[in-house]
C-alpha cells in the first residue's frame, strides 16, 4: 500500500516537472516572437 502511494506521488512529481518545463518553453517561445516583432 505504502509502496504504491510512493509511486503515485513520484508520478505526480514527474507530471508537475513536465508541466513546468512545457510552460517555460511556451513563455520563451512567445518572448522570442515578441522580440522578433519589436526588432522589425
Secondary structure, DSSP 8 states (H G I E B T S, - for coil): -HHHHHHHHHHHHHHHHHHHHHHHHHHHHHHHHHHHHHH-
